[in-house]
Amino acid sequence: METPANERAQLEQAIIALEAQRNILGDAAVDVAVAALHQKIGIFSITWGNLFAIVNPT
């Protein structure tokens, strides 16, 4: 099972790879893909943050 840190790192590396190919793929394609990856990172962060709060209440 992927750890939250590993999955987030993979998503961030995917964004870096897409940005590096912007000249080949074009702005529109990269913008859409990067936005989707940022959204996934956001959802992933919220989900793991909520899970952490449930498991480790203050």
N, C-alpha and C positions, 0 to 999 in steps of 0.2 A: 504494500500500500504506500502510495506517495505521501510524504509528509507535507504539511502546508507550506513550509519554506521551500521545499523542492519544487512543488507545483507552481508556486508563485514565481520562482526563479526561471522555470521553463517558459512561463508565459512572458516574462520580461525579456528573455533571450529571443523569443519569437518576434516580439516587437522590434528589437534591435535588428534582427535579420531582415524583417520587412522594410524597415527604414533604410537599410543598406541597399535594398533593391528598388527603391523608389523610382530611380531613373529608368529602370527596365519595366517595372509593373505599372507605373503611372500613379499620379497623385490620388485619383479617385479610388483605385483598388486598394492602395495602401491605407488611405484614410478610413475606408470601411472596415478593413481587416483589423487595423490598430484600434479603432473604436470598439469593435466587438471584443478584442482581447482585454482592453481596459475595463469594459463592462464585466467581463468574467472575473478579472482580478478584484473588482469592487464587490461583486456578489460573493466571491470566494472569501474575501476578507470579512464581510459582514457575517457570513455563515459561521466561519471559524471563531470570530469574535463572540458571537452569541453562544456558541457551544462552549467556549472557554468560560464565559460568565456563568453558564449553568453548572458546569463541572466544578468551578472554583468561585463560589459566591463569596462576596465580601462581608 
